Amino acid sequence: MRTVVITGGTDGLGKGLALHYLREGARVIAVGSTPAKGEAFLAEAADSNRATFLRADLTSVRAAMDLIATLEDICPTVDKLILCAQRYRLFGPRTTTHEGFEHSFALAYLSRHILSHGLRKLLEPAPWPVVMNVGTPGVPLGRIHWDDPQLARRYSGTKATLQSFRANDLLGVAFAALYPDTPIRYIGYNPGVVSTGMPAHLPRPIRPVAKASFAVFATSVTKAVVPMTDLLDDPPGDPFTAYRAKRRLALSGPAFDQDAALRLHHLTRDLLDAAAPGPS
Ligand SMILES: NC(=O)c1ccc[n+]([C@@H]2O[C@H](COP(=O)([O-])OP(=O)(O)OC[C@H]3O[C@@H](n4cnc5c(N)ncnc54)[C@H](OP(=O)(O)O)[C@@H]3O)[C@@H](O)[C@H]2O)c1
């Protein structure tokens, strides 16, 4: 039986994928931070004993590492790792996690870095292992702030969010460069605009506008997951690829620069070593 692990698997695209893979007969482990959403997911999964909810607040490095340890205990292998956990903070003051990381950096990028690398050993024995990092490849906005990645000096929520998007593009490039012999296919995936609960978490002033434009322009989750599952089930041969919906993106330009990708990888390792969270 295939095992599919989905962060953000209790809502939006992640939940759409989770319910799809349950219908397909897979074992599905959905990760989220809100127990009520986990219970709602399990209720929607009807009486499937193949559905599991694991609570983890992925803003925390310690929680991401504990999640890896739990998955090692309960899964011999993982076939698909799908990274969807996200909470946009486009406005408002800079906040840091209890481990000292800027919020968007921690949740949207660092947790994905830790889980991608940390679950490699569980993924590699699977027949067609795939990591799908769901974000915004192909959007030409944002950059890595090399001299201040935590944006301690000139913070804006938009800057931090866009930086996390670009960091995830580079994460996939670095992953393929670091493990040239891995069977894992790493896919950076941009679903386009999809009608999820995401606008409900935006700040009040722009929430109605976002909701209204989502109502007009957004694809439904049911439709949006189709090209995603096509790629997950029949991954491309190349170690790293990037897609916007069905369209494969050229891996050119600074978003996919290998030197920058490796530089970010080493910078991230240094930050993690410096934070060195102790035992839970
Ligand atoms: N929807 C779009 O139009 C769109 C467009 C481009 C890219 N994307 C990308 O697609 C992915 C999924 O987006 P979505 O629209 O489906 O989002 P969503 O409906 O808002 O769902 C987000 C998921 O992330 C989980 N999450 C949030 N904070 C968390 C935390 N601290 N720890 C663990 N889990 C956490 C949420 O569960 P809890 O609330 O319980 O924590 C929820 O399951 C994201 O990476 C997003 O950037 C979406």
The ligand as a Gaussian input file, in Angstrom:
#p B3LYP/6-31G(d) Opt

LIG

0 1
 N       -4.712000      28.549000      -3.052000
 C       -3.998000      29.161000      -3.981000
 O       -4.538000      29.936000      -4.813000
 C       -2.518000      28.934000      -4.097000
 C       -1.812000      29.557000      -5.146000
 C       -0.432000      29.319000      -5.267000
 C        0.202000      28.501000      -4.362000
 N       -0.504000      27.927000      -3.347000
 C        0.223000      27.077000      -2.392000
 O       -0.484000      25.877000      -2.158000
 C       -0.231000      25.424000      -0.813000
 C       -1.557000      25.103000      -0.155000
 O       -2.326000      26.289000      -0.141000
 P       -3.879000      26.270000       0.224000
 O       -4.488000      27.424000      -0.487000
 O       -4.444000      24.900000       0.037000
 O       -3.826000      26.635000       1.782000
 P       -4.959000      26.535000       2.932000
 O       -6.257000      26.109000       2.385000
 O       -4.871000      27.818000       3.693000
 O       -4.371000      25.332000       3.851000
 C       -3.172000      25.507000       4.530000
 C       -2.843000      24.253000       5.301000
 O       -1.614000      24.490000       6.012000
 C       -1.800000      24.138000       7.373000
 N       -0.958000      24.970000       8.232000
 C       -0.998000      26.313000       8.380000
 N       -0.141000      26.710000       9.330000
 C        0.445000      25.575000       9.800000
 C        1.423000      25.317000      10.802000
 N        1.941000      26.306000      11.549000
 N        1.804000      24.043000      11.018000
 C        1.267000      23.015000      10.297000
 N        0.354000      23.203000       9.315000
 C       -0.055000      24.468000       9.084000
 C       -3.284000      24.392000       7.630000
 O       -3.762000      23.656000       8.760000
 P       -3.911000      24.397000      10.205000
 O       -4.623000      25.683000       9.949000
 O       -4.626000      23.448000      11.052000
 O       -2.515000      24.558000      10.691000
 C       -3.890000      23.865000       6.340000
 O       -4.041000      22.458000       6.409000
 C        0.554000      26.540000      -0.121000
 O        1.907000      26.218000      -0.090000
 C        0.335000      27.751000      -1.027000
 O        1.435000      28.634000      -1.007000
 C       -1.858000      28.120000      -3.188000

